[in-house]
Amino acid sequence: MKYLTMLNGLAIFALSLGSTCYVQAQSPLKIEEAILKDQKNFYYVDFKKYPKSLNNLPIGVFDSGTGGLTVLDALVNFDEHNNRSRSKEKDGVLDFKQENFIYLADQANMPYGNYHSAEKDDLLIEHIFKDFQFLLSNKYYPNYQASKFNSDKEKVKAIVIACNTATAYGYKDAEAFMKKTNLDIPVIGVINAAARGTLALFDKDESGSIAVFATVGTIASGGYERTLREQIALTGHTGDLQIFNQGGHGVAEAVDEEPDFIKTSANAPRTDYRGPSLDSKDYKIDRTLMDIYNFNFDKNQMLCDSKDTEDCTMMQINSSENYIRYHLVSLLEQMRNTEGAKPLKAMVLGCTHYPYLVKEINQVLGELKEYKGNDGAYKYRALIDNEVHIIDPSVFVARELYEALEKQELFNSKGDMLKNSEFYISVPNQDNKSVQLEGGEARFTYDYKYGRKENEIQEYVKVVPFDRGNISDMTLERFRNVIPNTYELMRNFSEGNSKMKGHAEEIRIK
């Protein structure tokens, strides 16, 4: 298996999201009017006073959680050009070295992928508008306890939607909104980038299967499959290219340690669990596939109500690795039950959280390729190509961002991403009396999170700087190991930025 963050020899495409059919809000949302017109509203931004010169402003990147840091990491490490001549050649100097970044994780409202199944598409789009508002404004709260916001955050010159679900459900609305601001600011999404990069792997007459592994909401939007089929027609591919969709229910949540889906301290099944289970209607753990799942039961990575796993009447997944096992087996079973299915040759990671689990994905695909049934025959070998390309769209986003900055002459000559990048996360606004929190924890109840209605303009959340009070040590350790250069930016912000003034030393990121 091969993990692709870059495709050698791939030409840079002029990427346009306009051709893709994205979901749009049914009618104008009130949050748009609050941002554009209501001067007394917290969300109001006076775009007439927006800086005239954009070059030295930071680049904004947002996601529904910390998964989008994989996209930021691709930007941080991007080097495909000569920094002096701007020609297409690596020079050993990072292309965005002199850019400053502002990253927003809308952790309190994540996962975005579940809003569609809760029939709350417009609420999701409202959240996306608020993400834009944060990046385009100067407001943030110094910490979750603060009753007053600060107004010394810089505004941005470009926005990267580092979230597949947000791109699928909010891009068209965001595009229309940005026109109303009269700002000439590039907005970059991810879906077309991944689609084009995937098809570049196939010869024009080559056949094979492409798997889209994404959140349930992204799969439900149809954004990836639609775009892949559009690009197949445009590029003139004549081979039999089949597309299989797998909604990774619970995977992003496990990465971000959402307690509804994973709780590392648990040692027995929980009543508030929402992931796959033996009796789940939509995400059933199939007892007949237990040998194939090959779940890891060590250290409570699976929760069972019996000491003997064969006697479980309740079984719950409690680790990222086991979520991957469940969904990849489900994908291969879907392919096995499809007549004439072609071998899997490419898997698009259609969620920014999934690149954290590439090692697990490759491991499980390798196991499934070698799995033999009771008859001694390989069960899935014919369905898995000798080389499965695991595609992270992030590098294609980096290429599109570079092209946009170059086209509009927006490069920064004075910035320093190592010293000046900033990191923010949303937390429940406990000053808002309507907010409902899980008992003893600073997080929304599931019913409140997905039970809210659009057009009730409230500060559900406060956006605050990253610290060890709002990001667990386990998650930070993953950042340190998987995205070390971005972690260094994060650490510098936490230890040296004036916006961290007043934060206790023990909660700063080291």
N, C-alpha and C positions, 0 to 999 in steps of 0.2 A: 504494500500500500504506500502511496506517496502523498505527503501533505504539501499542498501547493499554496504558498503565500505569494509566489511570483511565477509566471509562466515564461520561460526563456523563449525569446524570439517573437513574443506576442506584440503586435503593433498597437500603438495607442489609438483608441477609438474616440471619436467625437460622441460622447455619451449624452443621450437626451432622455429624460424621463417622460417627456411629453407624449410619446407614442403608446405608453402602457396605460391600460384601463384601470385606474385606481378608484377606490371607494371615495365618495364625497359626502359631506354632511347633507342631510335632507333639506335644511334651510339654514340661513345665516345664524350663527350662534352668538349669544349675547356677549361672550367673552371677547369677541372681535370688536364690538362697539366699545366695550370697557377699555380695551387697549388703545383704540384709535381716537376715541372722542370724550370719554368720561373723565374729566380732569380731576375729579375728587376720588376716583377709584384707585385702589392700590396698584392695579395692573396698568394704569395709564402710562403711555410713553409719548412724549412730545417729539415726534419725528422731525419737526421743523428745526429743532435744536440739535439734531444728530450731527456728529462731527463731519465737517465737509471733506476733510482729508482722511481717507480710510486706511492708508498703507500701514501705519504703525499700530493699528488696532489689532487685538487678538483674533484668533479663529475659534469660533464656538463649536463644540461637539457635544451632542446629547444622546442619551439612551434611556430606556426604562429602568436601568440599573447599572451595575458596574461592568456588565458584559461588553458595553461599548468601548471599554478601555482597550480591547483587542484592536478596534479600529484606530483609536488614538495611537496605539503602539505602532501600527503600520505607518502612520504619518510621522511619528517620532523617528523611526528607523529608515525612512524612505531615502534612497540615493540612486537615482537613475539619470541625473543630469550633472553637467558641469556648472558649478555655481557662478562662475564668472561669465561664461559665454551663453549659458542656458541651453547649450547643445545637448543632444541625447547621448550622454556618456557618463558613466560613473566617475567620480573624482575623489572618492573617499571622504567627502564632506557631506553631511546630511543636508538634503535639499531644503528642509524646513527649519534648519538650525537657527535662523534669525527670526523665526515666527514665534509668537506667544500663543498659548492655547488656554481656553477656558473649557473645562469639562463639567457637564451636569449629569448626575445620575438621579433620575426621578424614582428613587427607591421606594418611597412611601406608596406610590401608586402602581408599582410593578406587581405582577407581570402584565405588560400591555396585551400579550397574546390571549388573555382570558376575557377581555371586554366583549369580543364578538360573540362568544358562546353565551355570555350573560345578556346579549341583546342591548349592549350599551356602546355602539359604535360612535355615537355623537359625544358621549362622555369622554371616550378615548381621544377624539379629535380636540375636545376642549382641553384635555391635559397637554396635548401636543402644542396647542396655541400658547399655553402657559409656559411651556419649555422655551418656545421662541421668545416670549415676552421677557423671560429671565435673561436670556442671552443678549437681547436687544436693549435691555434697560441697565440701570446702574445699581439695582437694589439687591440686597441679600441680608440675612440675619447673622450676626456674629456667632450665635449658638442657639440651641432649641429653647433655652429659657428666656432669651431676650424678647422683650415686648416691643422694642423699636428696631426698625431696620436701619442698616447703614446704606449709604448711597455713593460709595467710592469705588464700585466695581466698574471696570472698563466695558464699553459696548463692543460689539464684534463687527468684523468686516466680511465674514463668510460663515455659513452654518453648515455643518455636516450632520445629517440625520443618521446617526450610527445605530439604527434600529430598523430591522426589516419590517416589523409590524407597523411602526410609525410611518415608514415610507409607504407601505401598502395602503394604509387607511387615511393618512393625513397629508400626503404630498401635494395633491391637487389643491386642497384647501389652503395649505401653507403657501403654495405658489400664488394663488389668488390674493391671499392676505398680504404677501410681500409687495405685490403691485400697488396695493392701496397705501402702503407706507411711503411710496416714491423713493425707496432706497434701492440702489443698484448693487445688491449684495448677492453673491452666488449662494445657491442652496443645493447641496449635494446629497443624493440618496444612494442606495446600495443595490437595488434589485437588477437594473439593467446591466450594471457593471459585472455582477456575478453571472448573469445569463450569457453575455458575450464572451466572457472569459472561459466559461464552461464549453461553449460550442467551438472555441478555438482549439480544443483538445481533439476534436474529431475531424477526420478527413471528410471531404464533401460526400463521399459515397459509403462512409463507414456506418455500421449499425451498432447498437448497444443501448443500455439503459442508463438513465440519469435519475438519481434519487435526490429529491429536495427534502432535506431534514430541517424542519423549522418549527416555530411555535404553532400551536393549533390555530391561533388567529391568523397568522401569516398564510398558512395552508388554506384556511377557509376563504381568504381574500382571493385566492387564485392568481395572485400577482406573479409568482415565479413561473408557473406552468404557462400562463398566458404569454408572458414575455419570452420565454424559451421558444414557444411555438411561433411567435411573431418573428423572432430572430432566425429560426430555422428557415422560414419562408424567405426572409430578406437575404440570407446568405446562400440560399440555393442548395442546402443539404438534401441529398437524395436518398441517403441511407435510412434504415428503419430505426429512428431514435425514439425510444419509449421513455415516458416520464412517470415515475412513481413518487407519490407524496407521502411523507410520514410526519404527522404532527407529534412533536416531542413533548407531550403533556408531562409537566413536572421537571423537565431537564433544566431550563433556565432558573426555575425556582430553587432547585437543588444547588445550583452553582452559587446563587445569592443567599442560600440558607434560609429560605422562606419556611417558617415553622409549619405551615399547612401541608408541606410536602416533604420536609426533612427536619429532623431534630436529633442532633448528634448525642444529646444527653439522654434520649429515651432508651429504655431497655425492654419495652413491651408495646404492643399495638395501642394507638391513640384514637380517641373519639373524634378529634378535629383533623384527622388526616384526609387529604383530598387526592392522593395519587392513585396509581393502579393498585388493584386489590383482587382477591379471589371472587368477590361478589360485585365488582364494579360493572355497571351497565355498559359503559363506553370504553373502559380501559381495564379489561379483565386479565388477570394473571391466569394463564391456562395451565391447569395441573398436568395436562398431557405433554406440555413443553418444558417441564421443570429441568430435565436433564440438558435441554438445549439452552435455556436461559443461563444455566450454570451460575446462578446468583452467588455472590460472596456473602456468607453469613457471619464472617468474623467481625468482632467488635461492634455488634448490633447494626451491621449494615443492612440487614433485613430484620424486621420485627415480626415475631411469631408468638402465638398464644400457647405454644407447646414446646417442650424441650426437644421433642422429636419433630423435625420439619415435615415429615410425612403426615403427621397428625394435626397440622395447623388447620384451624377453622378460620383464623384471621391471619393475613400475611400482608405486610406493608414494606415498600421499598424505602430504604433509609440511607442511601448513598448515591452520589453522582454516577459512579461506575455501574451500579445496578440499574439505574434509570436507562443508561446507554444499552445495557444488555437487554432489557425489556423491549426497547423500541427497535433495536436492530433485528432482533428475532421477529418482531411484528412485521418489519419491512420485508425481510426475506420470506416470511410466510405469505405475505401479500403477493410477492413476485412468484413464489412457488405455485400459488393457486391461480395464476394468470396464464392462460394458454399462450404459448409462443413467446414467453418473456425472454428478452435478450440479456446477456451477462451485464452485470452492474460494472460500469466503467468510470463513473464520476458521481460524487456525492457533494452537493452544494450545502454548505453549512449556512442555512438561511436564518440564523439567529446569532447575534454577536457573542452570546454566552458560550456557544458550542466549541469554538476554537480552544477553549481551556481544556477540552476533553478529547483532543485529537489522539493522544496516546491511547486512551481507553477505546476510542472508535476503531483504531487500527488493530488493537489487540483482539477485540471481539470479532471483527471481520475475519481476522486470521483464524480464530477458533472455529467460526462457523464454516469457513471454507474446508476445514479438516474434519468436521463433525460427520460421524458415521452413524446410521440408524441401526436398529436391531438386526437388519438383514445384511449388514456389512457394507452397504452402499453409501456413498457420499451424498448427504441430503441436499446440500446447497452448492456444491462445488461448481456445477454448470452455470450457476446464477451469479458467480463472483469472478470477475476478470482477474488475470494474473497481476494486474496493476490497477488498483482503484484510486483515482485521483480525488483527494479530499480537498475541497476548494473553499478557501476563506476569501470572501469578496473584498477584504480590507485593502489589499494592494491596489485593486482597481479603483477604489474610492480615492486613494492617495493620488493616483494618476489623474483622475478627473479634477481633483482639487488643484493640483499643480497647473493643469491646463487652464483652469478658470482664473487663477491668480495671474498667470502669464498673459492671458487674453485681455484682462482688465487692468493690467499693470499695477497689481495690488501687493507685490512682494514688499516685505518689511526689510529695511537695511539696518535697523537699529535694535531689533529685538534679540532676545536670548531665551529660547524655550526652556533651557535648564534652570534658569534663575527666575523667570517671570510667569511660568504657567501656573494656573490655579485650578482647584478641584472642589466641586460643590455637590451636595447630596440633599435630597428632600427628606424631611422627617415630619411626622404628624404635628400639626399646629395645636398644641394642647391648650392654647388660649381660646380656641374656637370651641364653644360649649356644645356644638352639635356633633363634634368629632367623637366617634366611638372606638375605644381602644380595647385590644385583647387584654384580659385580666393580667395585671402585673407586668405587661410588656408595652413598650412604646411603638406599637404598630396597630394599624387599622384592623378591626375585625373583618373577616372575609365578606360577611353580609353587608357591612357598611361600605367597604371598598367598592363592591360591585352593585350596591343598592342605591348609591347616590344618583341624582338626576342631573342631566346637563341643564345649563342656563340658570342654575342657582349659584350666582357668582360669589364664592366664598374663598377665603384663604384656608383651604384644607391642610396645606403644608407650609412649612418654613424651609427655605433653602439656605443651608449652612455649609461651612467648610468641612471637608473630610477631616475626621479625627478617629481615634481609637474608641470613642464612645459611640460612633455610628457605623463603624466598620469593624467586624470581628478580627481578632488576631489570626484566626485560621484563613480568612479571606486575604488579609494583608500578606500572609506568608505565601499564598498562591500567587499574588501579584509579584512578590519579590522573586519567585522562582520562574514564572512563566513570562512576565513582561518586565524584566529588570530595569530597562532604560526608562520606561514610563514610571515605574516605582520610584526611581531616583528623582524624577520631576515632582512626584507626589511628596516625597520626603522633604525635598527642598522647600516646597510650599508650606508644609506643616511646620518646619523648623525655623524658616527665615522670613516668611512673608508677614508684612504688617497686619494683614487681615486676621492673623492668628493671635494677635495681641489679646491677652487676657485668658487664653487657653492654658490650662494647667500643663506643666511639663509632662506629667505621666500620661496624658491622653494624646500627645503629639505623636505623629508617625515617625519612627526612627529608622 
